[in-house]
Amino acid sequence: MAADQRMTDAGPMAHVKKIRRVGDCLYGLCGAVSPGLVFFKWFESGKRDLWRLYKMIGEDSRYGFSIIELGPEGLALWDGWGVRIPLLDRTFAVGTGASAALAAMEEYGKTPEDAIRVAIKRDECSGLFTEPHVEYLLPPELKLKRKRG
């Protein structure tokens, strides 16, 4: 999974980490950062009571972010209502630069990190602080051991 770092939802532009590892899965945040971080607090607590989530994030803020999940079972999206939507797609992108990133990956064979570099050229809400943040579901060194063994 790869992500840019630009945050544009409150005041001046800033940069944040958008990818987290929880258990065997990676989760990437897009949209409004504050309610997204509250969602992560709820999600990571293990107490995934929906009423608790609804108390933590007001109804008007539940539409402002999405979380993409990459796990052993594939891709899924989580919304601010705590609903997990399994995706059939092999690749996917979220956020305002998603269309450009998907086109770069699907049509031109770009890696996710290169797709981010393409998207930031066309989307003013996407941007890099340094290089794209990249996390592997299975670290490359373990992937090599698994293939050999």
N, C-alpha and C positions, 0 to 999 in steps of 0.2 A: 504494500500500500504506500502511496506517496501523497503528500499534501504540500500546499503552499503555506505561508504563515500569516497572510494579511488579515487583519481584523478591521472592519469598517463600521461596526454597528454602534459605537458610542464615541462621540467626540473625534479627536484627531486620529488619523490612521495609526495603527500599532501592529505589532507582530506577536503571535502566540503559537504554541505547539497545538496541533489539531488531532494528532493520532495518539491513542492510548491502547495498551494491551491489558485485557481482562481475561484471565484464564487462558484458553487456547485460541482466543480470537483477537483480532485487531479492530479498533473502532475509530472512525474518522468523523470529525465534526464539521458541519458547514452551516452557515447562517449565523443567527444571533448567538454570540459566544456566552453571555451570562446565563441564559436559560439552558443552553447546551451543557455548561459546566455543572449546573444544578442537576440536570438529567444524569450526568455521569456520577454525581454524588449519590443519587438515588439508586442507580444501576449497580454501582460498585459496592453498595452496602449489603447486597444480597437480600435485603428486605424489599422485594419488588411489589409491594402493595400499591395498586393503582391509585387508591384514594390518597395515600401519602404523597405520591407524585403530584396529584392534582392540587394538593395543598401547597406543595413546594413551588409549582409553576402555574401561574394564573392562566386562564383559558386563552386570553389574547396573546400570550407569549408562546403557547404550544405549537403555533403554526410557523414560528420564526426560525426554526432550525430543523435539521435532519442529522441522523447518525447513520453512517454506512458501516456495516459489519462484514468482515472478511474472516471466515473460519473454515474448519475442515469440511463443512457441509456446503460451502460456497458463499454467495453474497446475500445480504439482506439489508433492508432499510428499517430504521426505527424512527418513529415520529414522536412528537411531544405528548402524545396520548399514551405512550408506552406500548404501542402496537408494533410488532415485528412483522415485516413483509418480506418473505423469502423471494429472491429474484432468480429467474431462470438464466439471466445474462451471464456470460463468461467474464466480461469486463463491464465496468460501470463507472460513472463519475458523478459527483454531486457538487452543488454550488453554482455560482454565476458563470464560472468558466467551464462547466460540464460539457456543453455541446462542442466547444472547440477541442477539449481534451479527448472526448470520445471519438471525434472525427480523426484526430491525430493517431489514436491507438488503432481504431478499426480500419480506417482507410489507408493509412500510411505506415502501419506497423511500429509506431513509436512506443517506447517504454513509458510507463506511467510518469516517471520523472521528466522525460522529454516532453510528454503531453502537457505537463504543467508549464513548462517553458514556452510552449506554443500558446497555451491559454492566456498567459499573462500578457502576451502581445496584443490580444484582442479584448480583454476584459479588465476594466479599470478597478474592479473590486478584488481581483486576484493579484497576488504579488509575493515576491520572495524577500526574506530578510537576508538569507545566505543562499544555500543550495536547497532544493526541495527536501523536505523531511521524508525519509524513506524507512519503513519498517518491513521486515519480512515475517510472514506467518511462521515459516520454519527458517531459522537462520541459514544462510548459504553453506556454512561449514557443516551443519547437520544434514542438509539436503544431500551434499556430496557423500557423506558417510552412509546415508540410507541407500543411495543408489549402488554403492560398491558392496555393501553388506547384505 
